[in-house]
Amino acid sequence: MAFSIAFLALLIERIFGYPQWLLARIGHPVMWIGGLISALEKRYNDQSTNFETRRRNGLICFILLLALTFAVSGIIESSLLWLPFGFVLVAMLGSSLLAQKSLEEHVEAVATGLEKGGLAAGRQAVAMIVGRDPDQLDEAGVSRAAIESLAENFSDGITAPALWLGLAGLAGGAAYKATNTADSMIGHKNERYHAYGWAAARFDDLVNLPASRLTALLFVAAAFTTPGASAAKAWEAVKRDASRHKSPNAGWPEAAMAGALGLALAGPRVYGGTLVDDHFMGEGGRREATAADIRRALSLARTADLLLLILFGLVAAVPTALL
């Protein structure tokens, strides 16, 4: 049943997204989770204590976050499944954990900005989806950043929450979202968060392992039917480059995307004024990406999203077929 819920959640979010009127009235689950993370961090990440104390506090707070998220979501799911059409209600809640529509809209806004408003508009749009300083990026840099964000967030924002929804129901999907949100907020290797966010960052790496590999395979498969994309080069880039990325997960979808489109993604880049020296994904590809490449990447991602829907539909149908 969990994979059926995940399949329906994917379908709902793909069509409707998260309604703006609902966001304005009650916010979003990620905002609620983020509020709890922020409150715990302000209370227990005391910079005057030593590294080990802050790491212990971070671990305890992270376990509390996961336990609370899992328990509340599990109770809600169990209660709803007793109701008529409760299955659909759970799927609707599960759809709030996914980001197909919003991710596509944000990335497409970068392409539109570059096409209609030039570099300034492109920088403004890409600042909404990446952590690096957009003022340091030229048009090619803005385009690459948007494509990298699309590849990585497809894994983190679509494949992973859908997978954990399918494996562990609404509670599993919500716990994954709590983990990913905690990593984005406190999982940084700087003075403030290195100790306190250690547990969140390490656990996020672990729970994203299967989704990042699956996303790479989806991109490779999507390249077979995407005009101008190469499945063979996507697979070659994954085998050669994915494991060389600083992140144990981001390199897989980024390498597949880079190889498929003939681009060189990742590589050295600046975050908060600090240079991050990283390997190129799609080594040998061109770095002069354009708005047209963003649209090619979006086309590949849409096909991959359709393949993910088909995959989840098939998995959900297997128990019924065996009855």
JOFEN-V692302 format. One line per field, one symbol per residue. psi: psi as a letter, one per 30 degrees, with the letter a starting at -180 (. if undefined). A space follows every 10 residues. Layout:
# JOFEN-V692302
psi->???
This chain:
# JOFEN-V692302
psi->eeeeeeeeee eeeeefajke eeeeefakee eeeeeeeeee eeefijffll eeeeeeeeee eeeeeeeeee eeeeeeeeee fflkgeeeee eeeeffflhe eeeeeeeeee eeeeefgaee eeeeeffffl fljfffkaee eeeeeeeeee eefeeefdee eeefeeegae eeeeeeeeee eeefefhkha eefeeegeee eeeeeeffee eeeeeeeeee eefegkkglj eeeeeeeeee feffkekfee feeeeeeeee fhljlbaklk khfkkjjllk khkflkfill eeeeeeeeee eeeeeeeeee eeeeeefeee ff.
